[in-house]
Amino acid sequence: MATARKIVVLEDDRSTGALISVILEKEGYNVLHALEGRSAIELVIKERPSLLISDVLVPDMNGSEVVKELRRLSTGETLPTLFLTSLLDKKGEVKSNEEKTLKLDGVNYPALAKPFDPAVLIEIVRRLAGDPAVEDAIQVEVEKSIETQAMEAEAAVDSQEKVEISGAEEASKES
């Protein structure tokens, strides 16, 4: 059984957050919102998302501080992160369909300027988080187990029927 990949979005502007949600939920992702850095950290720890999309400037701490804290806590060590920020376009030179990078503690993170092109956002999210649907490993194992048990039961019934048939044939020969 497939479940939707989770994405945590740290965005203090509600309309931008809603836009990101609509775009990604339409693709099949499960989007969780945080308006502040501390809330995003708590969501990441609790929900174990496939991706963090973070604004750089948020009220309580900036996006890079959130990423640093997640790495410090080891929960975000391998968590892919995409930064969405208007800071990339201070001179009006960055196009909304260009992926850039932000360097943080020697690590390059993908970044996209606001306003962004939805198609480019989807492309980057798919690359970083994977396809929206992910197989639930526990559910897959349960389904395999049920299938195996059903096949074993069917084989046992077939075997029992063969024994009964051959027993009936033996009895009819003796008569």
C-alpha positions, 0 to 999 in steps of 0.5 A, a space after each residue: 500500500 502506498 502512502 504520500 511522502 511528507 514535506 515540511 514547509 517552513 513559510 511565515 507568509 500564509 499565502 505563499 505557504 498555501 500556494 506551495 501546499 496546493 501545488 504539492 498536494 495536487 502532485 500527491 505529497 502530504 504537506 505539513 506547515 510551520 510558521 516559525 523555525 521552532 515549529 518546523 524543527 518539532 514537525 521534522 522530529 515528529 513526522 520524519 518528512 522526506 523534505 524540508 522546504 524553508 524560507 530563509 527569513 522567518 520570525 523566530 530564527 532563520 532557515 539556515 539556523 533551523 537546518 543547523 539545529 536539525 543537523 545538531 540534533 541529528 534528525 535532519 542530518 540527511 534531510 534534503 532541504 530546499 530554500 525558497 527565498 526572495 533574498 536571491 533576487 535582491 538585484 532583480 536578476 534571478 529568474 523564477 525558473 532558475 535553481 540556485 544554491 545557498 552554501 551553509 557550513 560548506 554544504 550547498 543546498 538547492 534554492 529557488 527565488 520567490 516568486 517561483 515557477 511551480 513547474 520548477 518547484 515540482 521538478 526540484 521536489 521530485 528530485 530531492 524527495 522522490 515520487 509522491 507515493 512511497 510504499 509503506 514497508 510494514 504494509 508491504 510485509 503484511 500483504 506479503 504475509 497474508 498472500 503467503 498464508 493464503 497460498 499455503 492454505 490453498 495448497 493444503 486444501 488441494 493436498 487434502 482434496 487429492 488425499 480424499 479423492 485417491 482414498 475414494 478411488 481406492 475404496 471404489 476399487 476394493 468394492 
